[in-house]
């Protein structure tokens, strides 16, 4: 087992990793930018190293600075958390070259899933259902129109190196193809330095369902069931739950086995998710793979009584997984509490938290790094807390979540709490019959 782990991240996920390491008797090293000098992950780690100024490129995205911090502290492993360098194949490769274990996927595994066109081909060859579309990247508008006519509209062009909704355009008829192609190419080229596009059949009334998987160094893979991530705004998740209101046990088992096939096809090591779209007929299609721990991993932990961070560390140290698949015993939901103003287009609201009170009681978990007097920097993601609620039924969870949100006090900055409170009373949301488009018609004016 590792003696010392450097956490190449910040905020709540860094604190989450520190807590598990402490339980496992592993020393920790926090890295931080000058903007995060007073963050809790810096205070709670056994050692801390400043790796640069506030700008991410000069700190949390600086591979030389992070490797240097690992060397001077004699860390024998690095946990990247999520975001930043967690899916950076070059970082994984460099860690291996320096004899530092990267707690996550190998460089080859990250590369094979990082390019969406390659990932889709890999999954198709493994027998995992994929969305009908182009066989690799589109070469021209003419090719796209020909394939679209064969599949039937609507279709969607996507950036092969995309994420967060960038480089995506929905096309409803041939006349729209040229403009959508030009816009998507320009956007993806500017955002990712890669303007390659591929084409898919657009799935109507979709649900975004992901399967949590863990693979070990011996080629074994298990799954820990699904999470429903359909409540999104501009492809950014706001609420996640498990089990999904629309997934039957039969579908759950089929998706779980498909996810295992896909991960096993690349010999996947570590925790990750296979992301699917489920249409209104209950058919599911591979969308992408995330080769890291997810923001929403706590709800899976709560319904399966399974520490995913601990499992990541054990697998990285060569410990085999049990090989057992896990299914939900309870119901759980996570609301992402962001420092944003939902009344004003979710505009970020950095600043000093003047007063803070976390909710409590049975079935309540808070993952957060903030405290009264903490100043939220403007340089990073606006998520400041995750409110996780567990119950015996979805109805129990909704009732408990609303109560917890009403107890949650954050003053000094705007937050998404008012939005979440209203969501808990929404009849469509309560029914469980919603799609990824749900928030497009949501009324934010009376929050």
N, C-alpha and C positions, 0 to 999 in steps of 0.2 A: 504494500500500500504506500501511497505517496506520503512524504514527510511534510512537504510545504507546497501549497497551491497559490499561485498568483491569479487574481481575478481581474481579467482585462475588460472591465466594465464599470458601471457606476450605479448609483441609485438603489432602487428596491431589489433588483436582481442580484447585485453585488452583496447586499446585506443577506439576502436569502441563501446564497451560496456559503457565506461566512458561517451562518448558523448551522448548516448541515456539517460543514468541515469541523466545527467545534465539537459537535456531537460525536464525530468519527475520530477525534483526537488528532486532527490534521491542522498544522499551523497555516495561517493565511497572510497574504500580502495584498493590500489594497493599492491600486494606482489611482491617481486623481489629477485633474487639471486644477489650475489656480482658481477656477470658478467653483470647484467642489471641495475646497479646503475644509469647510465646516460640515460636510456631509457625514451622515451616520456611518456609512460603510468605511470611511477613513478612521473614525473613532473606534469602531468595533473590531477591526482587523488587528492581528498581532503586530504587523509592520505596515507602513505606508510609504509610498514613493511618489513624489510629484513628477509627472511625465510631460508637463508642458503647459502652455497657456490655454485659455478657454476654448479656442477653436478646435473642433474635433480632429481636423486634419493634422494638427500639431500636437495632439495628445492621445485621445482614445483610438484614433485611426493611424497613429504613428507606430509602425511595426518596429523600427529600430529602437525607439524609446521604450517600448514595452519589453522587448527582448533584453535590453540593457538592464531594466529593472529586475527582470527575472534572474539575470546573471549575478548582479550585485547582492541579491538577497538569497541566492542559492535555491531558488524555487525549482522543484523537479517536475512541475506540471503547470499548465495554464488553463483556466476555465474562462471561455469567452462570453458566457451568458447568452443574450440574444441581441440582435442589432450589431452595430459597429463591425468588428472583425469576425463575428461568429460563423459566417459563411464565406470567408475569404480563403480560397484554396492556397494562395501564396503564403498566407500567415500559417496555415496548418503545415505546409511544406517546410517553411523556415524553422518552425518549432522542432520538427523532426530532425532537421539538419543540425540543430544546436543541442540535440539530446534532451529536449524538454517535451514532455507528453502533452499534446493538444487534446483536451477533454472534449472530443467531438469527432466529427467525420474526418477521414483522411482527405488529402488534397484531391486524389482521383475521384473519390466519392462526391465531393463537393462540386467538382467540375462536371461530372456526369449528370448531376441534377440541377446545376446552376443555369445551364443553357436549356431553355424550355423545350425547344425543338428536339434536342438530343434526349431529354428526359422523357418526352412523349414517345419517341421511337423505342426507347429502352422498355418502357412500360408495355407498349403494344406487343413487343416481342416476348414479354413475360406473361402474356395472357391477361393483363389488367385492362379493363374497358377504358377506352380513350374517346374523347370527343372527336367526331368526324372532322377532318380538315386536311390541310396541305401536308404532304410528306416531306417535312423539312421546311426550309425557308422559301418564301415566294421569290421568284426571279423577276416578275413583272406584274403590272396591273392587269394585263391581258390574261395571264395565267390565273390570277385571283378571280377575275370575272368568270372564266370558264369553270373553275372549281365551284364557285358560288352558285352558278346555274345548275350544276350537277347536284349539289347538296340541297339547294333551296334556301331562300332568304328567310329570316335575317341571318347574317354571318358577322363575325367580329375579327378584325386584324389586331394582332398583339405583338408587342416588342419581345423578341426572344430573350433579351436581357432585362426585361421589365420587372416592375414591382410597384405596389401602391397605386395601381390604376394608370400609371403613365404609359404612353405609347399604345393605348387601346382605343379603337373606334368601332362602333356598331354601324353596320351597313344594311339598309333595308331594300335597296334596289341597285341595279348596275350603274345607274347614273351617278350614284353617290360614291362610287369606288375610288375614283381618281383623287378627289379632295381628301377622303379619309386616309388614303395611302400617303399622300404628301404630308398631311398633318401628323400622322402617327410616326412617320420616318423622321420628321424634323424634331418632334418631341423626344423620341427615344434616343436619337443621336445626341441631343443636348444633355439629356438626363443621365445616360449610361455609356456614352461613347461608342455605341453600337446601334446602328439603325436597321438591323435585320428584323424582318417581320414574318410572321406565319399566320395562317388563316384557320379559323375554327367555325363550325356550326354554332350559332348563338343559342344557348339553352334558355328557353323561356320558363318563367316562374321557378327559378333555381333556388335551392338551399345550398349553403356552403357548409359541408360536413368534412371534418378532418379526423383521421384515425391516428391515435398516438401509438408509436411503435418504439421498441428498444431492441437493438441488435448487439451481439457480443463478438469477440475476436475469433470465435470458433465457427462463425457463419450461422448461428442460431438467431431467430427473430421471434418476438412475441408482440402482441398488441394489447393495449389497455382501453379498448373500445373507442367511442366517438365523442366529439365535441361539436356542437352546432354553433357556427360563427356567422349566422346570417344577418344579424343586426349590425349593419355597416353603414358608414357615411363616406362616400367617395373611396370605397374599397378599404377603409380603415375600420377595424373592428371596434365596437363600443361595448357590446355585451356578448358573453359566451355562456353556454349551458350544456350540461350532460345529465342524463341522456337526452338525445334530441327528441322533441315532440313528434317528429314524423318518421323516425327510424324504428321499424319493427325488429324483433329479435332475429328473424330470418334475414332481413337486410343487414343488420348489424354483423351477423356472422359472415355473410358474403363479403361485405366491405372489409372486414377484419382480415379475412383470408387473402383478399386481393392486395391489401396493404402489405401483408407479410411476403407475398410473392414478389411485389415490386422492390421491397427493401432487400430481400434475399438475393435478388438478381444482381445487385451491385455489391454484395457482401457487406451490407451496411453495418457500421459500428457506432454505437451510441444511441442517444434519444433523438427522435425526429418525428415528423408527421407526414403522412400522405394525405394530400388535400383532394377532395372530390366535390363535384357538383352533382346534386341529386335533382332530377327533374320532377314535374308534377305527376308522372306516371310511376315514380319510384325507381327509375333507372339511374345508375350512377356512373360517372365518368371521371377519370383521373384529370386533375388540373395541374398540380405541381407538387414538389416535395420540398419541405423545409428541413434542412440538415442541421438542426439546432434545437435547443429547448424553446418552447413557445411562451409568450407572455401569459397565456391562459392555462398553463400547466397545473395551477393549484386546484382547479375544479376536478381534474382527473385524480389528483392525489386524495382529495376529500372523499370521493365516492368509491375509491378502490383501496384506501388506507395504504398507499404506496408512495414512498419518497423518491420522486423522479431524479432529483439532484444527486441523492445518494447512489442511485442506480447508475447514473452517468459516470460518477467517480469510480465506482466498483468495476464497471465494464472497461473503462480506460486503463485500470490497473490490471486487467486480464482476468477478472473474476467472471465466470460464465453466468448467463441468466438462467432462471429456473425453467424457461421454455413454456411456462403456463400463460395462457391468455386471461385477461382480467375483464370482468363485466361490472357495470355499476351496481352497487348495493343500495345507494341512496340517490338523491337528486341534488345538483349543485348549480349555482349560477355565479358569474363574475361580472361586476360592473367596473369598467375602467373609469376612475376618477381623474379627469384631466384638468389642468389649470387653463381652461378655455371658457369663453363666453358663448354658450349655446344660443343666446338671444341675438348674437351678432356674428352669425356665420362661423361659430366655433373659433373665433379669433383667439390666439394664445394670450394668456394673462399672467406673465411672469411677475414676480414681486415678492414682498415679504409677507409671510403668514403671521398675522398678529394674534390669532387665537385658533386653537385646534382641539377638537374633542372627537375621539374615535368611538363608534358604537361598540356595544358589547353584548353579551348574553350567549345562550346556547346556539350553536351552529353558525357563529360569526367568526370570520378570519379576516384580518387586515394585513396585507403585504405593502409596506410603505417605508420610505426613508425620510419622511418629513417630520417636522416638529414645530411647535410654536416658537417663532423667532427665526425660523429657517427662511432664507431667501431663495426663491425658485429662479435659477438662471434662465436667461433667454436663449442660450446656446444649444439646448438639447430638446429631446422629445418632451411634450407637455404632460405626460402621465405622471401623477404624483402619488397615486395609491390604487390598490386593487381591493375592492370589497367582495369577499367570497362568502356566500351563504349556502348552507347545506340543510336539507330537510328530508322527510320521509316521502314527500310527493312534490310535484311541481307546484301545486297550489300552496303547500306549506312554504316553499322557497319564495314564491312571489309575495306572500304576506310578510314573511320575515325580512325579505329584502326591502320592502317599502318601509317597514318599521326602522330598520337599520339606517336607511338613507335619511329618514327624518331626524335621526339622532346625530348624524354625521355633521359636524360643524367645522367649517374652514373659513376663516375671515381674513381679509386683507387682499384676497385675489378672487377672481371669478372662477367658478368650477362647473363641471357638468352635472353636479348633483341634482339641480332642478329638472334637467332633462330626464334623468333616470327615474325620479319620483313620478313624473308624468307618464313615463313609459310603463311603469308598473300598473297603472290604472287603465291603460289602453286596451280596449276589448279585443282588438285583433291580436295584439301581442299576447294577451292572457289566453286566447284560444289556441295559440301555438301555430296558427295557420297564416304564416307570413313568409315572405321571400327576401332575397338580398336587396330587393327594390323597395322594401317597406318604408324606409326613412325618406324616400323621395317625395312622398305625399304627407309626411308628418308635419303637424302645425307647431312651429317653434315660437310663435308670436306671443303666446300667453304664459310663457315660463316665468 
